[in-house]
Amino acid sequence: MKHRRGFNPLDRRSAHRKALHRNMVTSLFRYERIRTTKAKALEIRRSAEKLITRAKIDSVHNRRLVSARLFDEGMVVKLFTDIAVRMKERAGGYTRILKLGERPGDAAEIVILELVDYKLDTGEASDKKAKKDAKKDASKKAKNEKAKEEKK
């Protein structure tokens, strides 16, 4: 049973576990969506939500505490200026876990850990690409017509 266990050590020594937390939380803030195992996601979620809560109040003290956890200064800036501002009205629950199924090799349960307000850019990117392709086609036709006129 798991009574009175503070956290999941993930079968790692403390230095390795801290580095894992730091790297995965940094990746979560950078990409706003990561794919990992369920056990890791549950632990990373705890760390990430504490950092977001801390970042909602922008003070020197909070920046120093967050910087002690995240070594990437760019992600600290993004956390305070972008992510925390988007989560300002939320009282908690900044992340969600979406189940993907089991990994073929070892049957570990794979999940997606993402920020709640993450939006997948599927439609807009294809629309922009279609518009860009249409412009290229139009410019190619214009060049071909000019070349034909010059030959005559």
C-alpha positions as CSV (number, residue, x, y, z in Angstrom):
1,M,0.0,0.0,0.0
2,K,1.0,3.6,-0.5
3,H,0.1,5.1,2.8
4,R,2.2,8.1,4.0
5,R,4.5,8.1,1.0
6,G,5.5,11.7,0.1
7,F,6.4,11.2,-3.5
8,N,7.3,8.6,-6.1
9,P,11.1,8.2,-6.2
10,L,10.8,6.8,-9.8
11,D,13.5,4.3,-9.0
12,R,16.2,7.0,-9.1
13,R,18.7,8.5,-6.7
14,S,18.0,12.0,-5.5
15,A,20.4,13.9,-7.9
16,H,19.1,12.0,-10.9
17,R,15.5,12.6,-9.8
18,K,16.0,16.3,-9.3
19,A,17.7,16.6,-12.7
20,L,14.8,14.6,-14.3
21,H,12.2,17.0,-12.7
22,R,14.2,20.1,-13.8
23,N,14.6,18.9,-17.4
24,M,11.0,17.7,-17.8
25,V,9.4,20.8,-16.2
26,T,11.6,23.0,-18.5
27,S,10.4,21.0,-21.5
28,L,6.8,21.3,-20.4
29,F,7.2,25.1,-20.2
30,R,9.1,25.3,-23.5
31,Y,6.8,23.2,-25.6
32,E,3.6,23.4,-23.4
33,R,3.0,19.7,-24.2
34,I,5.2,16.6,-23.5
35,R,4.8,12.9,-24.0
36,T,6.0,10.7,-21.1
37,T,5.0,7.8,-18.8
38,K,2.1,8.2,-16.4
39,A,4.3,7.9,-13.3
40,K,6.7,10.6,-14.4
41,A,3.8,12.8,-15.5
42,L,2.1,12.6,-12.1
43,E,5.3,13.7,-10.4
44,I,6.2,16.4,-12.9
45,R,2.7,17.8,-12.7
46,R,3.2,18.5,-9.0
47,S,6.5,20.4,-9.6
48,A,5.1,22.3,-12.5
49,E,1.9,23.4,-10.8
50,K,3.9,24.7,-7.8
51,L,6.2,26.7,-10.0
52,I,3.2,28.2,-11.9
53,T,1.5,29.2,-8.7
54,R,4.7,30.8,-7.5
55,A,5.1,32.7,-10.8
56,K,1.6,34.2,-10.6
57,I,3.0,36.8,-8.2
58,D,5.9,38.5,-9.9
59,S,8.5,39.4,-7.2
60,V,12.2,39.1,-6.9
61,H,11.8,36.5,-4.2
62,N,9.5,34.3,-6.4
63,R,11.9,34.7,-9.4
64,R,14.8,33.5,-7.3
65,L,12.9,30.5,-6.0
66,V,11.8,29.5,-9.5
67,S,15.3,30.1,-10.9
68,A,16.6,27.7,-8.3
69,R,14.4,25.0,-9.8
70,L,14.8,25.9,-13.5
71,F,18.3,26.5,-14.8
72,D,17.1,27.9,-18.1
73,E,16.7,31.6,-17.7
74,G,14.7,31.9,-20.8
75,M,12.1,29.5,-19.5
76,V,11.9,31.5,-16.2
77,V,11.1,34.6,-18.2
78,K,8.5,32.8,-20.3
79,L,6.9,31.4,-17.1
80,F,6.6,34.8,-15.5
81,T,5.6,36.8,-18.6
82,D,3.5,34.4,-20.6
83,I,2.3,31.2,-18.8
84,A,1.6,32.8,-15.4
85,V,-0.3,35.7,-17.0
86,R,-2.5,33.2,-18.9
87,M,-3.2,31.3,-15.7
88,K,-3.9,34.3,-13.5
89,E,-7.6,33.7,-13.1
90,R,-7.2,29.9,-12.5
91,A,-7.1,28.7,-8.9
92,G,-5.1,25.6,-9.7
93,G,-5.2,22.7,-12.0
94,Y,-2.9,24.2,-14.6
95,T,-2.0,20.9,-16.4
96,R,-3.9,18.0,-17.8
97,I,-3.0,14.4,-18.5
98,L,-4.3,12.7,-21.6
99,K,-3.8,8.9,-21.8
100,L,-2.4,7.4,-25.0
101,G,-2.1,3.7,-24.2
102,E,0.8,1.4,-23.5
103,R,4.3,1.5,-24.9
104,P,5.0,-1.7,-27.0
105,G,8.4,-2.5,-25.4
106,D,7.6,-2.6,-21.7
107,A,3.9,-1.9,-21.5
108,A,4.4,1.3,-19.6
109,E,1.4,3.6,-19.8
110,I,2.2,6.6,-22.0
111,V,0.4,10.0,-21.5
112,I,0.6,13.5,-22.8
113,L,1.1,16.1,-20.1
114,E,0.1,19.6,-21.3
115,L,-0.9,23.0,-20.0
116,V,-4.7,23.4,-19.8
117,D,-4.8,26.3,-22.3
118,Y,-2.7,24.5,-24.9
119,K,-4.1,24.8,-28.4
120,L,-3.1,22.4,-31.1
121,D,-2.2,24.3,-34.3
122,T,-3.6,22.0,-37.0
123,G,-6.1,24.1,-39.0
124,E,-4.4,27.4,-39.1
125,A,-1.0,26.1,-40.2
126,S,-2.6,24.2,-43.1
127,D,-4.6,27.3,-44.1
128,K,-1.5,29.5,-44.1
129,K,0.4,26.9,-46.1
130,A,-2.4,26.8,-48.7
131,K,-2.4,30.5,-49.0
132,K,1.4,30.6,-49.4
133,D,1.2,27.9,-52.1
134,A,-1.5,29.8,-53.9
135,K,0.7,32.9,-53.9
136,K,3.6,30.9,-55.3
137,D,1.5,29.4,-58.0
138,A,0.2,32.9,-59.0
139,S,3.7,34.3,-59.1
140,K,5.0,31.4,-61.2
141,K,2.2,31.9,-63.7
142,A,3.0,35.6,-64.0
143,K,6.7,34.8,-64.6
144,N,5.8,32.2,-67.3
145,E,3.5,34.7,-69.0
146,K,6.2,37.4,-69.0
147,A,8.7,35.0,-70.4
148,K,6.3,34.0,-73.2
149,E,5.7,37.7,-74.0
150,E,9.5,38.4,-74.1
151,K,10.1,35.5,-76.5
152,K,7.5,36.9,-79.0
